[in-house]
Amino acid sequence: MESKLFENRHNLVYFLLSFFGFITAQILTHFYRPYIYNNGINDYGFADTIGSLASVFVFCFFVWGIKEHSDCDKNIHIISSVIVYSLWEILGLLGIHGVFDWKDIVAVFISGFITFLIKQLIQKK
């Protein structure tokens, strides 16, 4: 029996979105963020939250790109990711990991919402 890397077209779309989302977040983190910081530009916190804005999107789309999942499972993935990334940020508040930033928690929720909207658009096509 022959095994395909991508089970269907949606898997490929999700995988490519994940890949390009990850690459974009890395480029923005390594070039845009230092530029904003070095020039004292107020971008309303975007440079501070790049990773959090991409987190749910990149993770969920990567998982969905590898294997087909039901719509219910995809919604659970989104909710679970938002919770895990938010808890990870809260570890900074407790002094266990990194530095707490409320903007990152807001960004994770925005990422979850955007992930849900894009998932809905892809499923309708």
Order of alpha helices (4+ residues) and beta strands (2+ residues): alpha-alpha-alpha-alpha-alpha
